Amino acid sequence: MKILVTGGAGFIGSHVADAFLAAGHDVTVIDDLSSGRRENVPAGARFVQLDIRDQAAVDALFAATRFDAMSHQAAQTSVSVSTREPVRDAQINVLGTIHLLEAAVRTGVAHVVFASTGGAIYGEVPEPTLASLETPQRPLSPYACSKLACEAYLRRYAHDFALEATVLRYANVYGPRQDPHGEAGVVAIFTQRLMAGEPIRVNARKVEGDAGCVRDYVYVGDVVKANLRALTRQIGLPVVHCATGVETTTRTLAERIERALGVKGSIGVAPRRDGDVERSVLEPTREATGTAPTSLDEGLAATVAWFRERTR
Ligand SMILES: NC(=O)c1ccc[n+]([C@@H]2O[C@H](COP(=O)([O-])OP(=O)(O)OC[C@H]3O[C@@H](n4cnc5c(N)ncnc54)[C@H](O)[C@@H]3O)[C@@H](O)[C@H]2O)c1
């Protein structure tokens, strides 16, 4: 298949592109390199630097290549940026996605896989429950609103055109190549800082000094598997969760990373961050990966090994 991976210079998209190449597909990556890095794009993929807000450029690419499928990972991914710049967030995430979908249906793309967020669209997930696919959505940030809007657009295009669509709602994804310099991606940030002997801080869930927010950390390898299974039609559902169902506080995460690294770091405390959802844990959809999710310790071992290799 000829597959387009949007955002393929980023953390998740580059792993998805790797997997499609390994499975023998012809892969094109587009990315504007706003947060992605050229060196993340696998050597076997064609790379086109392109901003998905540029509708003419998107149209020209699709007309020239005639893709069979698209894995759409490109996005403005920061919740806090979305609260500061909701218009830019919607321009990239909503309008950019519509540009891609318009070009896709016009040129006969058969299948679109969309990277959505299970971590943001349900809002607060009350103790001790897991958000299921039936849980009502309560997006609390412009980022969550824009992802949910994209899901609705995708449903509309799949309904009106000969387009299959699969929505993958990711929990909190971590693994090799995650950017340790952003404001999100706590696994990458903690790993990098602990390796450098720098202190880390646990932002409060409610009160400074508590164990921090509760998250569902899913290994990037599982997310990649779901992308591959979706495009090879091993996922029959229109929407799935890529998640583990295991809840982990920020403090526990810090301690598990310390253990994986074999170091004892300095773990401090910090106030609650505005806009942080306190608790988000998802019911994993078995069909997404077909296997049990990677355990946190296993995923952290692979992540730590990559960060170590990179700094050698
Ligand atoms: N990392 C997570 O925990 C997580 C959780 C839920 C959903 N997601 C979604 O998964 C996808 C991949 O996220 P990631 O963590 O790999 O982030 P990332 O920032 O590493 O990747 C996003 C990529 O999109 C590119 N991009 C941004 N704006 C663009 C534009 N206008 N035109 C073209 N390319 C553009 C960036 O340069 C980057 O390479 C995103 O859609 C994100 O919303 C991620």
The ligand as an SDF file (V2000), in Angstrom:
LIG
                    3D

 44 48  0  0  0  0  0  0  0  0999 V2000
    1.9180   11.6380   23.0940 N   0  0  0  0  0  0  0  0  0  0  0  0
    0.7470   11.3940   23.6660 C   0  0  0  0  0  0  0  0  0  0  0  0
    0.6840   11.0460   24.8480 O   0  0  0  0  0  0  0  0  0  0  0  0
   -0.5450   11.5170   22.8980 C   0  0  0  0  0  0  0  0  0  0  0  0
   -1.7450   11.2210   23.5420 C   0  0  0  0  0  0  0  0  0  0  0  0
   -2.9440   11.3200   22.8390 C   0  0  0  0  0  0  0  0  0  0  0  0
   -2.9300   11.6990   21.5060 C   0  0  0  0  0  0  0  0  0  0  0  0
   -1.7470   12.0080   20.8930 N   0  0  0  0  0  0  0  0  0  0  0  0
   -1.7780   12.4000   19.4800 C   0  0  0  0  0  0  0  0  0  0  0  0
   -0.8500   11.6220   18.7730 O   0  0  0  0  0  0  0  0  0  0  0  0
   -0.3200   12.3670   17.6830 C   0  0  0  0  0  0  0  0  0  0  0  0
    1.1990   12.3430   17.7140 C   0  0  0  0  0  0  0  0  0  0  0  0
    1.6300   12.9800   18.9130 O   0  0  0  0  0  0  0  0  0  0  0  0
    3.1600   12.9670   19.3780 P   0  0  0  0  0  0  0  0  0  0  0  0
    3.1520   12.7670   20.8460 O   0  0  0  0  0  0  0  0  0  0  0  0
    3.9550   12.0940   18.5260 O   0  0  0  0  0  0  0  0  0  0  0  0
    3.5440   14.5040   19.1740 O   0  0  0  0  0  0  0  0  0  0  0  0
    4.7280   15.1540   18.2930 P   0  0  0  0  0  0  0  0  0  0  0  0
    4.6720   16.6210   18.5720 O   0  0  0  0  0  0  0  0  0  0  0  0
    5.9900   14.4430   18.5380 O   0  0  0  0  0  0  0  0  0  0  0  0
    4.2290   14.8810   16.8110 O   0  0  0  0  0  0  0  0  0  0  0  0
    3.3660   15.7290   16.1080 C   0  0  0  0  0  0  0  0  0  0  0  0
    4.0180   16.0380   14.7730 C   0  0  0  0  0  0  0  0  0  0  0  0
    3.1310   16.8530   14.0050 O   0  0  0  0  0  0  0  0  0  0  0  0
    3.9070   17.8480   13.3630 C   0  0  0  0  0  0  0  0  0  0  0  0
    3.0380   18.9960   13.0740 N   0  0  0  0  0  0  0  0  0  0  0  0
    2.5170   19.8840   13.9570 C   0  0  0  0  0  0  0  0  0  0  0  0
    1.8140   20.8190   13.3040 N   0  0  0  0  0  0  0  0  0  0  0  0
    1.8660   20.5130   11.9850 C   0  0  0  0  0  0  0  0  0  0  0  0
    1.3480   21.1100   10.8110 C   0  0  0  0  0  0  0  0  0  0  0  0
    0.6210   22.2440   10.8730 N   0  0  0  0  0  0  0  0  0  0  0  0
    1.6060   20.5480    9.6050 N   0  0  0  0  0  0  0  0  0  0  0  0
    2.3590   19.4170    9.5330 C   0  0  0  0  0  0  0  0  0  0  0  0
    2.8930   18.8050   10.6140 N   0  0  0  0  0  0  0  0  0  0  0  0
    2.6450   19.3490   11.8320 C   0  0  0  0  0  0  0  0  0  0  0  0
    5.0250   18.1760   14.3470 C   0  0  0  0  0  0  0  0  0  0  0  0
    6.1530   18.7890   13.7280 O   0  0  0  0  0  0  0  0  0  0  0  0
    5.3360   16.8140   14.9230 C   0  0  0  0  0  0  0  0  0  0  0  0
    6.3630   16.1640   14.2010 O   0  0  0  0  0  0  0  0  0  0  0  0
   -0.9250   13.7640   17.8020 C   0  0  0  0  0  0  0  0  0  0  0  0
   -2.0440   13.8440   16.9560 O   0  0  0  0  0  0  0  0  0  0  0  0
   -1.3490   13.8280   19.2550 C   0  0  0  0  0  0  0  0  0  0  0  0
   -2.4130   14.7460   19.4480 O   0  0  0  0  0  0  0  0  0  0  0  0
   -0.5550   11.9280   21.5560 C   0  0  0  0  0  0  0  0  0  0  0  0
  1  2  1  0
  2  3  2  0
  2  4  1  0
  4  5  1  0
  4 44  2  0
  5  6  2  0
  6  7  1  0
  7  8  2  0
  8  9  1  0
  8 44  1  0
  9 10  1  0
  9 42  1  0
 10 11  1  0
 11 12  1  0
 11 40  1  0
 12 13  1  0
 13 14  1  0
 14 15  2  0
 14 16  1  0
 14 17  1  0
 17 18  1  0
 18 19  2  0
 18 20  1  0
 18 21  1  0
 21 22  1  0
 22 23  1  0
 23 24  1  0
 23 38  1  0
 24 25  1  0
 25 26  1  0
 25 36  1  0
 26 27  1  0
 26 35  1  0
 27 28  2  0
 28 29  1  0
 29 30  1  0
 29 35  2  0
 30 31  1  0
 30 32  2  0
 32 33  1  0
 33 34  2  0
 34 35  1  0
 36 37  1  0
 36 38  1  0
 38 39  1  0
 40 41  1  0
 40 42  1  0
 42 43  1  0
M  CHG  2   8   1  16  -1
M  END
$$$$
